[in-house]
């Protein structure tokens, strides 16, 4: 039986420069009053340089409630990761860079599955059109 393989955070960071992330949309849905989101924002911004070609957007769910509607974000930060207008991940993520790196790599793969949630898909399409 083959040995299981692991990917270290260093390897993911190194390969970020060689993977094509164009077309990848990474949206963080948060609120200004959220302390976790405030702590997360600089980490989220730092990934923009690491994942060149990906588009990162910060969406305040209260300031842009009409845009986000009908989605109700109950936990923060909530991420929407899409390739083009196809949502590949939608959910709450703890503010850890390694977790987000792994999600970005998995979402950028050719065989990545789409999110079944129609509202998340519709939000991805609205963000892509912006």
DRENPADREN-158760 format. One line per 4 residues: for each residue y, x, z of C-alpha. Coordinates in steps of 0.05 Angstrom, whole numbers. Layout:
N
Y/X/Z ~ ...
This chain:
130
0/0/0 ~ 68/29/-18 ~ 116/49/37 ~ 174/1/47
240/29/25 ~ 306/23/61 ~ 376/33/35 ~ 425/67/80
498/47/83 ~ 515/116/56 ~ 471/104/-5 ~ 503/35/-16
573/65/-11 ~ 554/121/-60 ~ 524/73/-110 ~ 584/27/-107
620/76/-152 ~ 564/73/-204 ~ 550/-2/-205 ~ 591/-47/-249
623/-100/-205 ~ 668/-129/-259 ~ 665/-204/-258 ~ 648/-207/-184
693/-251/-142 ~ 695/-243/-67 ~ 735/-296/-30 ~ 745/-296/45
760/-365/72 ~ 795/-359/139 ~ 853/-382/181 ~ 914/-344/206
901/-363/278 ~ 829/-335/277 ~ 824/-269/315 ~ 759/-249/279
793/-259/212 ~ 852/-217/234 ~ 805/-161/252 ~ 765/-170/188
824/-169/139 ~ 834/-92/138 ~ 759/-81/128 ~ 759/-133/72
819/-98/40 ~ 785/-30/45 ~ 726/-55/4 ~ 773/-71/-54
779/3/-70 ~ 705/16/-58 ~ 683/-39/-106 ~ 729/-28/-164
724/-83/-216 ~ 710/-137/-165 ~ 765/-187/-150 ~ 779/-198/-76
819/-259/-52 ~ 840/-281/17 ~ 844/-357/24 ~ 876/-388/85
839/-455/91 ~ 898/-487/127 ~ 953/-464/80 ~ 910/-480/20
873/-541/47 ~ 883/-581/-17 ~ 855/-525/-59 ~ 793/-515/-15
780/-590/-5 ~ 728/-620/1 ~ 698/-559/35 ~ 705/-558/110
702/-488/137 ~ 678/-491/209 ~ 661/-418/223 ~ 701/-356/207
701/-314/166 ~ 665/-353/111 ~ 653/-316/46 ~ 643/-341/-24
615/-289/-72 ~ 610/-308/-145 ~ 596/-275/-210 ~ 646/-307/-257
647/-379/-237 ~ 574/-378/-212 ~ 572/-377/-135 ~ 518/-330/-111
532/-331/-36 ~ 569/-380/9 ~ 567/-374/84 ~ 593/-344/148
587/-269/154 ~ 600/-226/215 ~ 655/-175/202 ~ 609/-115/188
622/-73/126 ~ 549/-55/115 ~ 530/-129/113 ~ 584/-145/62
564/-84/20 ~ 492/-108/17 ~ 515/-178/-2 ~ 559/-151/-58
503/-109/-86 ~ 453/-166/-83 ~ 503/-215/-114 ~ 519/-169/-171
447/-161/-193 ~ 428/-194/-259 ~ 374/-237/-227 ~ 415/-260/-167
405/-334/-151 ~ 460/-385/-153 ~ 481/-425/-92 ~ 454/-496/-95
516/-526/-60 ~ 556/-563/-113 ~ 621/-559/-72 ~ 615/-483/-67
602/-479/-142 ~ 664/-522/-155 ~ 706/-477/-109 ~ 681/-415/-146
702/-447/-211 ~ 772/-463/-184 ~ 780/-392/-157 ~ 757/-362/-223
808/-404/-261 ~ 865/-382/-215
